[in-house]
Structures are given as C-alpha cells and as structure tokens.
Amino acid sequence: MKSEILFGLITSIAGFLIGFFGNYFIAKYNARNELKKSMSEHRAKFYLELWKLCNRQIDERNQQLERRKEIQAWYEKGGGLLLPFKATDRLIGASNILEISQNRALNENELAHLKENLSWLRTEMKFAVGSYSRKEAHRTLPNLNAVSQE
C-alpha cells in the first residue's frame, strides 16, 4: 500500500514537471515565432537593400570604398539586427576585406574572397527567407556552370 502511494506521488510529480516544462518550451517557441513574424516585413525591406549592396561589380577601388560606406550605413541603420549568424559572418568577412581597400588596392586573392563573401551572403539571405534549403544553398546553379565554361 505504501509503495502504491509512493508510486502515485512520484508519477504525479513527474507528470507535473513534464507538463510544466513542456508548456514552458512551447510558450518560448511560440513567442520566438511571433517575434520572427513581426520582424518579417522589416527584414524583407532591409534584405532588399542589402541584396543590391551584394552586387559583385566592385573591381575598382572607388567602388570598394563606396560599397564599404553603404554596407556600414545599412548595418548601423538596423539591418545588422535582422541577419542570422551565418549571414552576419559573411557580411563581416566582406566588410573586413573592404576595410583593406581604404589603405590600398585589393589584390586578386582579396577581391576573390570579397566576391565569395558577397555571393554567400546572398545565399544566406535566400536561406533565411525560405527561397533555398540548406542542401540547395551548397549546390551550384547549372546555368552558372554553362556561362563559365564558354
């Protein structure tokens, strides 16, 4: 009889804890989703601006200097708050390379890394808005291969 009462008590406590923490995590998940929904309109506006700044036509030093200012202004205006981690990493990578262009012209290797960061930044934005899956993000578009082989 004592063991049945103890078993019932332990089962009740376990059920209470599972229910409590289950509700807590569901509420936390729902709150995060609501926050993401409320930010989606702002994110779209900022992403469209950043998309244009990821144009890879930046071979000239004056273009690089101008792009650095534009990206910094975009980030400080609030766009940086809306980027996921991987996209932020790519943006910082591009910004670090653009920083070099303030003192001297970029060499071919630096320019290639800059363009790669900008390209991956666009890919990360596509992933963030749901245009690409992670699997698709790591594939090369077939038509890009056709152009580069000509």
C-alpha positions as CSV (number, residue, x, y, z in Angstrom):
1,M,0.0,0.0,0.0
2,K,2.8,2.4,0.9
3,S,4.6,1.6,-2.3
4,E,1.5,2.3,-4.3
5,I,1.1,5.7,-2.7
6,L,4.8,6.5,-3.3
7,F,4.5,5.4,-6.9
8,G,1.4,7.6,-7.4
9,L,3.1,10.5,-5.8
10,I,6.2,10.1,-7.9
11,T,4.1,9.7,-11.1
12,S,2.1,12.8,-10.2
13,I,5.2,14.9,-9.6
14,A,6.9,13.6,-12.8
15,G,3.7,14.4,-14.7
16,F,3.5,17.9,-13.3
17,L,7.2,18.6,-14.1
18,I,6.8,17.3,-17.7
19,G,3.7,19.4,-18.2
20,F,5.2,22.5,-16.7
21,F,8.4,22.3,-18.8
22,G,6.5,21.2,-21.9
23,N,4.3,24.3,-21.6
24,Y,7.3,26.5,-20.9
25,F,9.2,25.3,-24.0
26,I,6.0,25.5,-26.2
27,A,5.4,29.1,-25.0
28,K,9.0,30.0,-25.6
29,Y,8.9,28.5,-29.1
30,N,5.6,30.3,-29.9
31,A,7.0,33.7,-28.6
32,R,10.0,33.3,-30.8
33,N,7.9,32.5,-33.9
34,E,5.7,35.6,-33.2
35,L,8.8,37.8,-32.9
36,K,10.0,36.4,-36.2
37,K,6.7,37.1,-37.9
38,S,6.6,40.6,-36.5
39,M,10.1,41.3,-37.9
40,S,9.5,39.7,-41.3
41,E,8.3,42.9,-43.0
42,H,11.3,44.9,-41.7
43,R,13.6,42.0,-42.6
44,A,12.3,42.0,-46.2
45,K,12.9,45.7,-46.6
46,F,16.4,45.5,-45.2
47,Y,17.2,42.4,-47.2
48,L,16.2,44.1,-50.4
49,E,18.6,46.9,-49.7
50,L,21.4,44.5,-48.7
51,W,20.8,42.4,-51.8
52,K,21.7,45.4,-54.0
53,L,24.8,46.0,-51.9
54,C,26.0,42.4,-52.6
55,N,26.5,43.2,-56.3
56,R,29.8,41.7,-57.3
57,Q,30.7,44.5,-59.7
58,I,33.4,46.0,-57.4
59,D,36.6,45.7,-59.2
60,E,37.6,49.3,-58.9
61,R,38.9,50.8,-55.7
62,N,36.4,53.7,-55.7
63,Q,33.6,51.1,-56.0
64,Q,35.0,49.2,-53.0
65,L,35.3,52.4,-50.9
66,E,31.7,53.4,-51.7
67,R,30.4,49.9,-51.0
68,R,32.1,49.8,-47.6
69,K,30.3,53.0,-46.6
70,E,27.0,51.7,-47.9
71,I,27.3,48.4,-46.1
72,Q,28.3,50.1,-42.9
73,A,25.4,52.5,-43.1
74,W,23.0,49.6,-43.8
75,Y,24.3,47.7,-40.8
76,E,24.1,50.7,-38.4
77,K,20.6,51.6,-39.7
78,G,19.4,48.4,-38.1
79,G,19.9,45.8,-40.8
80,G,22.5,44.0,-38.7
81,L,19.9,43.1,-36.1
82,L,17.9,41.1,-38.7
83,L,20.7,38.9,-40.1
84,P,21.1,35.3,-38.9
85,F,24.5,34.2,-37.7
86,K,25.9,32.8,-40.9
87,A,24.9,35.8,-42.9
88,T,26.4,38.1,-40.3
89,D,29.6,36.2,-40.6
90,R,29.7,36.7,-44.4
91,L,28.9,40.4,-44.0
92,I,31.7,40.9,-41.5
93,G,34.0,38.9,-43.8
94,A,33.2,41.2,-46.7
95,S,33.5,44.3,-44.5
96,N,36.9,43.3,-43.3
97,I,38.1,43.0,-46.8
98,L,36.6,46.3,-47.9
99,E,38.3,47.9,-44.9
100,I,41.7,47.0,-46.5
101,S,40.7,48.9,-49.6
102,Q,40.8,52.2,-47.6
103,N,44.6,51.9,-47.5
104,R,45.4,50.2,-50.8
105,A,44.0,48.4,-53.8
106,L,42.9,44.9,-53.1
107,N,44.9,42.1,-54.7
108,E,43.3,39.4,-56.8
109,N,43.0,36.9,-53.9
110,E,41.4,39.5,-51.6
111,L,39.0,40.5,-54.4
112,A,38.0,36.9,-55.0
113,H,37.4,36.4,-51.2
114,L,35.3,39.6,-51.2
115,K,33.1,38.4,-54.1
116,E,32.8,35.0,-52.5
117,N,31.6,36.5,-49.2
118,L,29.1,38.7,-51.0
119,S,27.8,35.7,-53.0
120,W,27.4,33.6,-49.9
121,L,25.8,36.5,-48.1
122,R,23.1,36.5,-50.8
123,T,22.8,32.7,-50.4
124,E,22.3,33.0,-46.7
125,M,19.6,35.7,-47.2
126,K,17.8,33.3,-49.6
127,F,18.0,30.6,-47.0
128,A,16.7,33.0,-44.3
129,V,13.6,33.9,-46.3
130,G,13.0,30.4,-47.4
131,S,14.0,30.6,-51.0
132,Y,16.7,28.0,-50.6
133,S,17.1,24.9,-48.4
134,R,20.5,24.2,-46.9
135,K,21.0,21.5,-49.4
136,E,20.2,23.8,-52.3
137,A,22.5,26.5,-50.9
138,H,25.5,24.3,-51.4
139,R,24.8,23.4,-55.0
140,T,25.9,25.5,-58.0
141,L,23.2,26.7,-60.3
142,P,23.6,24.7,-63.6
143,N,23.3,27.8,-65.8
144,L,26.2,29.4,-64.0
145,N,28.4,26.5,-65.0
146,A,27.3,26.9,-68.6
147,V,28.3,30.5,-68.7
148,S,31.7,30.0,-67.0
149,Q,32.6,27.2,-69.5
150,E,32.1,29.4,-72.6
